[in-house]
Amino acid sequence: MTTAPDPTRPSATQAGPTRRLDTRAVLLFALVAVLFIGTGFLQSWNTTLTIFNMGLISAIMALGVNMQWGYAGLFNVGVMGFVALGGLAAVLVSIDPVGEAWAAGGLQVLLGLVLGAATIVAAILAYMRLPAGRLRTLVMLAILIGGFFIFRAVFDAGVAAVEAVNPASTGFLGGLGLPVILAWPVGGLLAAGAAWIIGKTALGLRSDYLAIATLGIAEIIIAVLKNEDWLARGVKNVTGIPRPVPYEVDLQQAEWFLDLAARIGANPVTFSSIFVKLCYASLFIVVLLALIWLSEKAWNSPWGRMMRAIRDNEVSASAMGKDVKARHLQVFVLGSAIIGMAGAMMTTLDSQLVPGTYQPLRFTFLVWVMVIVGGSGNNWGAVLGGFLIWWLWIQVEPLGLGLMQILTSGMAEDNWLRNHLIDSAAYMRLFTMGVILLLVLRFSPRGLIPER
């Protein structure tokens, strides 16, 4: 007597690939762990922890991009802008307010911003309530032009007064003076708000137009950060952002820490730096694990199956009654919020906001490489790509320089070829990223850990 197969239990052909995939993922993560541990033994544990902390942040960025691309097929090349908004949140939340700047023109700046927003709202209401025709056009032009000049008159005067207050050290309004760890969710909220505005206008476009729109808006965000000194000092940068962990100097003066360093036989100065990095790593790991858990829950839920259906065939999903544009907006906002949170964490780790460092190569292209190499549509693949690609990005240049020195060791010191090869070692990063991307696309086009 035969029994019917249990539909809830995977068949042999289904279970086999799953086991192989799990084994492959474990081996790949073990390989990345060996790279980091080897760096600690061959170089220093300070170096390893520095790379590891940025690897954690890069993995969170890759999770956000994977949610947009792997879940919904949205091609966002404005990652840099959302990261920068997260960095801005760290300044606005944690830096103490500058009392002199607020007294000089802070309220005037806020009034100018309110007038600008009121002008836009008034123009929208005029467009919605007046019948189409010349009268509506004239009224809208009058509102926009008149509102613009009023906004600039109030706003520019306030900005000039704020930026004139001790510009060498402040020259901006400062922040709220709250614990910097609160900036992480605020960074996510800022990025989510910007993503909602972008999504409402651009998600109805084709994927190539969406890419152009997100790239352009990201450049606009960076331009605002660089030029609006009253907001975050522009290119003069904001330094000394408070930490959520102890300072090395304070640790070196604490009795309990000196006793701990003596007990394990470590140099207090070196151990204090390692201890601080471990504290950062602990916070980042908690955030990463929480995001992975939530992402996996979402991916395996009915919502995740719906998103995959929309990604694979929008026409069929729309015919089944799914609001494709609304779901795209939803996942675009969620992914951008995760990216913004990672941007706030990175600025917290650096203790400074430097708008000039936000470059598309680092904060858009490299994150996309992480997702593609790790495996789009797989949360663990995105995390693997974040750690692996960031380790390579940091270590390839010194390894390439050492390789060039070995290869040219038999040449004269003034040999043109030797000098050319050694000078070209700085470009090993870009060369290596290109080679890795080509190899993965050729031999494992779905990534190192493919989507199941």
KAWO-V653787 format. One record per residue. RES is the residue in one small letter. SS is DSSP state (a for helix, b for strand, c for the rest). PSI is psi in radians with two decimals (none if undefined). D_LAST is the distance of its C-alpha to the last C-alpha in Angstrom with 1 decimal. Layout:
res=RES ss=SS psi=PSI d_last=D_LAST
res=RES ss=SS psi=PSI d_last=D_LAST
This chain:
res=m ss=c psi=2.23 d_last=34.6
res=t ss=c psi=2.62 d_last=30.9
res=t ss=c psi=2.63 d_last=28.6
res=a ss=c psi=2.50 d_last=25.9
res=p ss=c psi=2.52 d_last=22.3
res=d ss=c psi=2.04 d_last=20.9
res=p ss=c psi=-0.31 d_last=18.3
res=t ss=c psi=-0.18 d_last=16.8
res=r ss=c psi=2.26 d_last=16.2
res=p ss=c psi=2.52 d_last=13.3
res=s ss=c psi=3.07 d_last=15.0
res=a ss=a psi=-0.68 d_last=15.6
res=t ss=a psi=-0.46 d_last=13.4
res=q ss=a psi=-0.66 d_last=10.4
res=a ss=a psi=-0.59 d_last=11.4
res=g ss=a psi=-0.94 d_last=12.2
res=p ss=a psi=-0.58 d_last=9.0
res=t ss=a psi=-0.75 d_last=7.8
res=r ss=a psi=-0.73 d_last=11.3
res=r ss=a psi=-0.67 d_last=11.4
res=l ss=a psi=-0.73 d_last=8.5
res=d ss=a psi=-0.75 d_last=10.5
res=t ss=a psi=-0.72 d_last=13.6
res=r ss=a psi=-0.74 d_last=12.8
res=a ss=a psi=-0.76 d_last=12.1
res=v ss=a psi=-0.75 d_last=15.3
res=l ss=a psi=-0.70 d_last=17.2
res=l ss=a psi=-0.73 d_last=16.4
res=f ss=a psi=-0.61 d_last=17.5
res=a ss=a psi=-0.69 d_last=20.4
res=l ss=a psi=-0.75 d_last=21.4
res=v ss=a psi=-0.68 d_last=21.6
res=a ss=a psi=-0.68 d_last=23.6
res=v ss=a psi=-0.68 d_last=25.9
res=l ss=a psi=-0.76 d_last=26.5
res=f ss=a psi=-0.76 d_last=27.6
res=i ss=a psi=-0.70 d_last=29.7
res=g ss=a psi=-0.66 d_last=31.2
res=t ss=a psi=-0.67 d_last=32.2
res=g ss=a psi=-0.73 d_last=34.0
res=f ss=a psi=-0.70 d_last=36.0
res=l ss=a psi=-0.51 d_last=36.8
res=q ss=c psi=-1.54 d_last=37.5
res=s ss=c psi=2.73 d_last=37.7
res=w ss=a psi=-0.43 d_last=35.8
res=n ss=a psi=-0.78 d_last=36.8
res=t ss=a psi=-0.78 d_last=35.0
res=t ss=a psi=-0.80 d_last=31.9
res=l ss=a psi=-0.58 d_last=31.8
res=t ss=a psi=-0.82 d_last=32.6
res=i ss=a psi=-0.69 d_last=29.6
res=f ss=a psi=-0.74 d_last=27.4
res=n ss=a psi=-0.76 d_last=28.5
res=m ss=a psi=-0.49 d_last=27.8
res=g ss=a psi=-0.69 d_last=24.4
res=l ss=a psi=-0.78 d_last=23.7
res=i ss=a psi=-0.71 d_last=24.9
res=s ss=a psi=-0.64 d_last=22.9
res=a ss=a psi=-0.65 d_last=19.7
res=i ss=a psi=-0.73 d_last=20.7
res=m ss=a psi=-0.77 d_last=21.5
res=a ss=a psi=-0.60 d_last=18.1
res=l ss=a psi=-0.73 d_last=16.5
res=g ss=a psi=-0.78 d_last=18.8
res=v ss=a psi=-0.67 d_last=18.2
res=n ss=a psi=-0.60 d_last=14.4
res=m ss=a psi=-0.67 d_last=15.1
res=q ss=a psi=-0.80 d_last=17.3
res=w ss=a psi=-0.86 d_last=15.5
res=g ss=a psi=-0.58 d_last=11.8
res=y ss=a psi=-0.73 d_last=12.5
res=a ss=a psi=-0.10 d_last=15.5
res=g ss=c psi=0.47 d_last=16.2
res=l ss=c psi=2.18 d_last=19.4
res=f ss=c psi=1.59 d_last=21.1
res=n ss=c psi=1.95 d_last=23.1
res=v ss=c psi=0.42 d_last=25.3
res=g ss=c psi=0.53 d_last=27.6
res=v ss=a psi=-0.69 d_last=25.8
res=m ss=a psi=-0.72 d_last=29.1
res=g ss=a psi=-0.71 d_last=31.0
res=f ss=a psi=-0.62 d_last=28.9
res=v ss=a psi=-0.73 d_last=29.2
res=a ss=a psi=-0.64 d_last=32.9
res=l ss=a psi=-0.64 d_last=33.2
res=g ss=a psi=-0.72 d_last=31.8
res=g ss=a psi=-0.68 d_last=34.4
res=l ss=a psi=-0.65 d_last=37.1
res=a ss=a psi=-0.65 d_last=36.2
res=a ss=a psi=-0.64 d_last=37.0
res=v ss=a psi=-0.83 d_last=40.4
res=l ss=a psi=-0.47 d_last=41.2
res=v ss=a psi=-0.77 d_last=40.3
res=s ss=a psi=-0.50 d_last=41.7
res=i ss=c psi=2.44 d_last=44.7
res=d ss=c psi=2.51 d_last=48.0
res=p ss=c psi=2.53 d_last=49.7
res=v ss=c psi=1.79 d_last=52.5
res=g ss=a psi=-0.74 d_last=55.5
res=e ss=a psi=-0.70 d_last=57.7
res=a ss=a psi=-0.71 d_last=55.2
res=w ss=a psi=-0.69 d_last=54.7
res=a ss=a psi=-0.59 d_last=58.5
res=a ss=a psi=-0.70 d_last=59.0
res=g ss=a psi=0.26 d_last=56.6
res=g ss=a psi=-0.81 d_last=53.5
res=l ss=a psi=-0.57 d_last=54.5
res=q ss=a psi=-0.65 d_last=55.5
res=v ss=a psi=-0.79 d_last=52.0
res=l ss=a psi=-0.70 d_last=50.4
res=l ss=a psi=-0.70 d_last=52.9
res=g ss=a psi=-0.73 d_last=52.2
res=l ss=a psi=-0.68 d_last=48.4
res=v ss=a psi=-0.73 d_last=49.3
res=l ss=a psi=-0.68 d_last=51.6
res=g ss=a psi=-0.77 d_last=49.0
res=a ss=a psi=-0.68 d_last=46.5
res=a ss=a psi=-0.62 d_last=49.3
res=t ss=a psi=-0.77 d_last=50.2
res=i ss=a psi=-0.76 d_last=46.7
res=v ss=a psi=-0.74 d_last=46.6
res=a ss=a psi=-0.69 d_last=50.1
res=a ss=a psi=-0.70 d_last=49.2
res=i ss=a psi=-0.74 d_last=46.2
res=l ss=a psi=-0.69 d_last=48.5
res=a ss=a psi=-0.70 d_last=51.1
res=y ss=a psi=-0.65 d_last=48.7
res=m ss=a psi=-0.58 d_last=47.5
res=r ss=a psi=-0.45 d_last=50.9
res=l ss=c psi=2.53 d_last=53.2
res=p ss=c psi=2.68 d_last=53.4
res=a ss=c psi=2.43 d_last=52.3
res=g ss=c psi=-3.00 d_last=55.2
res=r ss=a psi=-0.63 d_last=57.3
res=l ss=a psi=-0.78 d_last=58.0
res=r ss=a psi=-0.70 d_last=54.4
res=t ss=a psi=-0.76 d_last=53.9
res=l ss=a psi=-0.72 d_last=57.1
res=v ss=a psi=-0.77 d_last=56.2
res=m ss=a psi=-0.74 d_last=52.7
res=l ss=a psi=-0.73 d_last=54.2
res=a ss=a psi=-0.75 d_last=56.9
res=i ss=a psi=-0.82 d_last=54.4
res=l ss=a psi=-0.79 d_last=52.1
res=i ss=a psi=-0.84 d_last=55.0
res=g ss=a psi=-0.77 d_last=57.1
res=g ss=a psi=-0.62 d_last=54.2
res=f ss=a psi=-0.80 d_last=53.1
res=f ss=a psi=-0.65 d_last=56.6
res=i ss=a psi=-0.76 d_last=57.0
res=f ss=a psi=-0.83 d_last=53.6
res=r ss=a psi=-0.64 d_last=54.4
res=a ss=a psi=-0.76 d_last=57.9
res=v ss=a psi=-0.83 d_last=56.7
res=f ss=a psi=-0.82 d_last=53.5
res=d ss=a psi=-0.66 d_last=55.0
res=a ss=a psi=-0.74 d_last=57.9
res=g ss=a psi=-0.74 d_last=55.8
res=v ss=a psi=-0.78 d_last=53.5
res=a ss=a psi=-0.70 d_last=56.5
res=a ss=a psi=-0.69 d_last=58.0
res=v ss=a psi=-0.80 d_last=54.8
res=e ss=a psi=-0.25 d_last=54.2
res=a ss=c psi=-0.16 d_last=57.8
res=v ss=c psi=1.79 d_last=57.6
res=n ss=c psi=1.06 d_last=57.4
res=p ss=c psi=-0.32 d_last=54.9
res=a ss=c psi=-0.53 d_last=54.9
res=s ss=c psi=-0.47 d_last=53.1
res=t ss=c psi=-1.73 d_last=52.0
res=g ss=c psi=0.35 d_last=52.7
res=f ss=c psi=3.02 d_last=49.9
res=l ss=c psi=-0.35 d_last=49.6
res=g ss=c psi=-2.79 d_last=47.4
res=g ss=c psi=-2.61 d_last=45.0
res=l ss=c psi=-0.21 d_last=45.1
res=g ss=c psi=0.45 d_last=45.6
res=l ss=c psi=2.91 d_last=42.8
res=p ss=c psi=2.38 d_last=40.6
res=v ss=c psi=-0.43 d_last=38.2
res=i ss=c psi=-0.39 d_last=35.1
res=l ss=a psi=-0.31 d_last=35.7
res=a ss=a psi=-0.38 d_last=35.0
res=w ss=a psi=-0.93 d_last=31.3
res=p ss=a psi=-0.55 d_last=30.6
res=v ss=a psi=-0.68 d_last=33.4
res=g ss=a psi=-0.69 d_last=31.7
res=g ss=a psi=-0.68 d_last=28.6
res=l ss=a psi=-0.72 d_last=31.0
res=l ss=a psi=-0.81 d_last=32.8
res=a ss=a psi=-0.67 d_last=29.6
res=a ss=a psi=-0.69 d_last=28.5
res=g ss=a psi=-0.77 d_last=31.9
res=a ss=a psi=-0.69 d_last=31.9
res=a ss=a psi=-0.63 d_last=28.5
res=w ss=a psi=-0.75 d_last=29.8
res=i ss=a psi=-0.78 d_last=32.8
res=i ss=a psi=-0.78 d_last=30.9
res=g ss=a psi=-0.67 d_last=28.4
res=k ss=a psi=-0.46 d_last=31.3
res=t ss=a psi=-0.48 d_last=32.8
res=a ss=a psi=-0.30 d_last=30.1
res=l ss=c psi=-0.27 d_last=27.0
res=g ss=c psi=-0.09 d_last=28.8
res=l ss=c psi=2.97 d_last=29.0
res=r ss=c psi=2.86 d_last=26.9
res=s ss=a psi=-0.63 d_last=24.3
res=d ss=a psi=-0.63 d_last=26.9
res=y ss=a psi=-0.60 d_last=29.5
res=l ss=a psi=-0.71 d_last=27.2
res=a ss=a psi=-0.77 d_last=26.7
res=i ss=a psi=-0.75 d_last=30.5
res=a ss=a psi=-0.80 d_last=31.2
res=t ss=a psi=-0.67 d_last=29.1
res=l ss=a psi=-0.78 d_last=30.5
res=g ss=a psi=-0.73 d_last=34.0
res=i ss=a psi=-0.61 d_last=33.8
res=a ss=a psi=-0.73 d_last=32.4
res=e ss=a psi=-0.62 d_last=35.5
res=i ss=a psi=-0.75 d_last=37.7
res=i ss=a psi=-0.78 d_last=36.5
res=i ss=a psi=-0.70 d_last=37.3
res=a ss=a psi=-0.68 d_last=40.6
res=v ss=a psi=-0.77 d_last=41.5
res=l ss=a psi=-0.61 d_last=40.8
res=k ss=a psi=-0.53 d_last=42.9
res=n ss=a psi=-0.40 d_last=45.8
res=e ss=c psi=1.51 d_last=46.2
res=d ss=a psi=-0.55 d_last=48.0
res=w ss=a psi=-0.37 d_last=48.8
res=l ss=a psi=-0.93 d_last=45.1
res=a ss=a psi=0.65 d_last=44.0
res=r ss=c psi=0.08 d_last=46.7
res=g ss=a psi=-2.37 d_last=45.1
res=v ss=a psi=-0.03 d_last=45.2
res=k ss=a psi=-0.19 d_last=47.5
res=n ss=c psi=2.73 d_last=44.4
res=v ss=b psi=2.10 d_last=44.2
res=t ss=b psi=2.94 d_last=44.4
res=g ss=c psi=0.55 d_last=44.8
res=i ss=c psi=2.30 d_last=42.0
res=p ss=c psi=2.69 d_last=42.2
res=r ss=c psi=2.67 d_last=39.8
res=p ss=c psi=0.04 d_last=38.1
res=v ss=c psi=2.90 d_last=38.9
res=p ss=c psi=2.80 d_last=42.3
res=y ss=c psi=2.59 d_last=44.1
res=e ss=a psi=-0.70 d_last=44.9
res=v ss=a psi=-0.70 d_last=48.6
res=d ss=a psi=-0.67 d_last=48.6
res=l ss=a psi=-0.68 d_last=46.8
res=q ss=a psi=-0.23 d_last=49.3
res=q ss=c psi=-0.05 d_last=52.1
res=a ss=c psi=2.32 d_last=50.7
res=e ss=a psi=-0.75 d_last=52.3
res=w ss=a psi=-0.62 d_last=49.3
res=f ss=a psi=-0.70 d_last=47.2
res=l ss=a psi=-0.65 d_last=50.0
res=d ss=a psi=-0.70 d_last=50.3
res=l ss=a psi=-0.74 d_last=46.6
res=a ss=a psi=-0.71 d_last=46.8
res=a ss=a psi=-0.62 d_last=49.9
res=r ss=a psi=-0.64 d_last=48.3
res=i ss=a psi=0.03 d_last=45.5
res=g ss=c psi=0.63 d_last=47.7
res=a ss=c psi=2.66 d_last=46.0
res=n ss=c psi=2.20 d_last=47.7
res=p ss=a psi=-0.65 d_last=47.8
res=v ss=a psi=-0.87 d_last=47.1
res=t ss=a psi=-0.72 d_last=44.1
res=f ss=a psi=-0.57 d_last=42.8
res=s ss=a psi=-0.70 d_last=43.2
res=s ss=a psi=-0.74 d_last=40.9
res=i ss=a psi=-0.70 d_last=38.2
res=f ss=a psi=-0.75 d_last=38.7
res=v ss=a psi=-0.76 d_last=38.2
res=k ss=a psi=-0.62 d_last=35.0
res=l ss=a psi=-0.63 d_last=33.7
res=c ss=a psi=-0.78 d_last=34.6
res=y ss=a psi=-0.79 d_last=32.6
res=a ss=a psi=-0.68 d_last=29.6
res=s ss=a psi=-0.78 d_last=29.8
res=l ss=a psi=-0.77 d_last=29.9
res=f ss=a psi=-0.65 d_last=27.0
res=i ss=a psi=-0.71 d_last=24.8
res=v ss=a psi=-0.79 d_last=25.6
res=v ss=a psi=-0.78 d_last=24.6
res=l ss=a psi=-0.78 d_last=21.3
res=l ss=a psi=-0.68 d_last=20.3
res=a ss=a psi=-0.73 d_last=21.4
res=l ss=a psi=-0.67 d_last=19.4
res=i ss=a psi=-0.76 d_last=16.2
res=w ss=a psi=-0.80 d_last=17.0
res=l ss=a psi=-0.70 d_last=17.8
res=s ss=a psi=-0.73 d_last=14.8
res=e ss=a psi=-0.70 d_last=12.4
res=k ss=a psi=-0.78 d_last=14.8
res=a ss=a psi=-0.70 d_last=14.8
res=w ss=a psi=-0.62 d_last=11.1
res=n ss=c psi=0.14 d_last=11.0
res=s ss=c psi=2.97 d_last=14.4
res=p ss=a psi=-0.61 d_last=15.9
res=w ss=a psi=-0.75 d_last=16.6
res=g ss=a psi=-0.70 d_last=13.0
res=r ss=a psi=-0.64 d_last=12.3
res=m ss=a psi=-0.74 d_last=15.6
res=m ss=a psi=-0.68 d_last=14.7
res=r ss=a psi=-0.65 d_last=11.7
res=a ss=a psi=-0.73 d_last=14.3
res=i ss=a psi=-0.74 d_last=16.9
res=r ss=a psi=-0.74 d_last=14.9
res=d ss=a psi=-0.57 d_last=14.2
res=n ss=c psi=1.66 d_last=17.7
res=e ss=a psi=-0.62 d_last=20.3
res=v ss=a psi=-0.80 d_last=23.0
res=s ss=a psi=-0.72 d_last=21.5
res=a ss=a psi=-0.69 d_last=20.5
res=s ss=a psi=-0.66 d_last=24.0
res=a ss=a psi=-0.44 d_last=25.5
res=m ss=c psi=0.10 d_last=24.0
res=g ss=c psi=0.16 d_last=25.9
res=k ss=c psi=2.36 d_last=23.4
res=d ss=c psi=1.64 d_last=25.2
res=v ss=a psi=-0.80 d_last=23.0
res=k ss=a psi=-0.69 d_last=25.3
res=a ss=a psi=-0.70 d_last=25.6
res=r ss=a psi=-0.68 d_last=21.8
res=h ss=a psi=-0.76 d_last=21.6
res=l ss=a psi=-0.70 d_last=24.6
res=q ss=a psi=-0.87 d_last=23.1
res=v ss=a psi=-0.51 d_last=19.9
res=f ss=a psi=-0.72 d_last=22.1
res=v ss=a psi=-0.75 d_last=24.5
res=l ss=a psi=-0.83 d_last=22.1
res=g ss=a psi=-0.71 d_last=20.5
res=s ss=a psi=-0.62 d_last=24.1
res=a ss=a psi=-0.71 d_last=25.3
res=i ss=a psi=-0.71 d_last=22.9
res=i ss=a psi=-0.75 d_last=24.1
res=g ss=a psi=-0.69 d_last=27.7
res=m ss=a psi=-0.74 d_last=27.4
res=a ss=a psi=-0.65 d_last=26.3
res=g ss=a psi=-0.69 d_last=29.4
res=a ss=a psi=-0.67 d_last=31.7
res=m ss=a psi=-0.69 d_last=30.4
res=m ss=a psi=-0.75 d_last=31.1
res=t ss=a psi=-0.62 d_last=34.6
res=t ss=a psi=-0.73 d_last=35.3
res=l ss=a psi=-0.72 d_last=34.4
res=d ss=a psi=-0.36 d_last=36.6
res=s ss=c psi=0.44 d_last=39.4
res=q ss=b psi=2.67 d_last=40.1
res=l ss=b psi=2.04 d_last=39.2
res=v ss=c psi=1.65 d_last=39.8
res=p ss=a psi=-0.49 d_last=38.9
res=g ss=a psi=-0.28 d_last=39.6
res=t ss=a psi=-0.16 d_last=36.7
res=y ss=c psi=1.75 d_last=34.1
res=q ss=c psi=2.50 d_last=33.2
res=p ss=a psi=-0.58 d_last=30.4
res=l ss=a psi=-0.78 d_last=29.7
res=r ss=a psi=-0.75 d_last=28.9
res=f ss=a psi=0.11 d_last=27.5
res=t ss=a psi=-1.06 d_last=25.6
res=f ss=a psi=-0.83 d_last=25.0
res=l ss=a psi=-0.66 d_last=24.1
res=v ss=a psi=-0.65 d_last=21.6
res=w ss=a psi=-0.66 d_last=19.9
res=v ss=a psi=-0.71 d_last=19.8
res=m ss=a psi=-0.79 d_last=18.2
res=v ss=a psi=-0.77 d_last=15.3
res=i ss=a psi=-0.77 d_last=15.0
res=v ss=a psi=-0.76 d_last=15.5
res=g ss=a psi=-0.71 d_last=13.2
res=g ss=c psi=1.75 d_last=10.2
res=s ss=c psi=2.49 d_last=10.6
res=g ss=c psi=-0.02 d_last=8.4
res=n ss=c psi=2.03 d_last=7.6
res=n ss=a psi=-0.72 d_last=10.8
res=w ss=a psi=-0.56 d_last=11.3
res=g ss=a psi=-0.71 d_last=10.9
res=a ss=a psi=-0.71 d_last=13.6
res=v ss=a psi=-0.79 d_last=15.7
res=l ss=a psi=-0.80 d_last=15.7
res=g ss=a psi=-0.66 d_last=16.7
res=g ss=a psi=-0.80 d_last=19.4
res=f ss=a psi=-0.82 d_last=21.0
res=l ss=a psi=-0.85 d_last=20.8
res=i ss=a psi=-0.65 d_last=22.1
res=w ss=a psi=-0.70 d_last=24.7
res=w ss=a psi=-0.77 d_last=26.0
res=l ss=a psi=-0.70 d_last=26.4
res=w ss=a psi=-0.64 d_last=28.0
res=i ss=a psi=-0.73 d_last=30.6
res=q ss=a psi=-0.33 d_last=31.2
res=v ss=a psi=-0.67 d_last=31.2
res=e ss=a psi=-0.91 d_last=34.5
res=p ss=a psi=-0.62 d_last=36.6
res=l ss=a psi=-0.69 d_last=35.0
res=g ss=a psi=-0.68 d_last=35.7
res=l ss=a psi=-0.76 d_last=39.3
res=g ss=a psi=-0.70 d_last=39.8
res=l ss=a psi=-0.75 d_last=38.6
res=m ss=a psi=-0.66 d_last=41.0
res=q ss=a psi=-0.63 d_last=43.8
res=i ss=a psi=-0.77 d_last=43.3
res=l ss=a psi=-0.52 d_last=43.2
res=t ss=c psi=0.24 d_last=46.3
res=s ss=c psi=-0.47 d_last=48.2
res=g ss=c psi=-0.04 d_last=50.7
res=m ss=c psi=2.77 d_last=51.6
res=a ss=c psi=2.66 d_last=54.4
res=e ss=c psi=-0.49 d_last=53.6
res=d ss=c psi=0.21 d_last=54.9
res=n ss=c psi=2.30 d_last=53.0
res=w ss=a psi=-0.64 d_last=51.4
res=l ss=a psi=-0.70 d_last=48.3
res=r ss=a psi=-0.82 d_last=47.8
res=n ss=a psi=-0.66 d_last=48.2
res=h ss=a psi=-0.77 d_last=45.9
res=l ss=a psi=-0.70 d_last=43.1
res=i ss=a psi=-0.71 d_last=43.5
res=d ss=a psi=-0.50 d_last=43.7
res=s ss=a psi=-0.11 d_last=40.5
res=a ss=a psi=-0.45 d_last=38.5
res=a ss=a psi=-0.39 d_last=37.9
res=y ss=a psi=0.13 d_last=35.7
res=m ss=a psi=-0.49 d_last=33.4
res=r ss=a psi=-0.95 d_last=30.9
res=l ss=a psi=-0.72 d_last=30.4
res=f ss=a psi=-0.78 d_last=30.5
res=t ss=a psi=-0.74 d_last=27.9
res=m ss=a psi=-0.73 d_last=25.5
res=g ss=a psi=-0.75 d_last=26.0
res=v ss=a psi=-0.78 d_last=25.7
res=i ss=a psi=-0.74 d_last=22.4
res=l ss=a psi=-0.75 d_last=20.9
res=l ss=a psi=-0.75 d_last=22.2
res=l ss=a psi=-0.73 d_last=21.0
res=v ss=a psi=-0.74 d_last=17.4
res=l ss=a psi=-0.48 d_last=17.5
res=r ss=a psi=-0.81 d_last=19.2
res=f ss=a psi=-0.35 d_last=17.4
res=s ss=c psi=1.24 d_last=13.8
res=p ss=c psi=-0.35 d_last=13.7
res=r ss=c psi=0.10 d_last=10.1
res=g ss=c psi=2.98 d_last=11.4
res=l ss=c psi=-0.63 d_last=12.0
res=i ss=c psi=1.59 d_last=8.8
res=p ss=c psi=2.78 d_last=6.2
res=e ss=c psi=2.39 d_last=3.8
res=r ss=c psi=none d_last=0.0
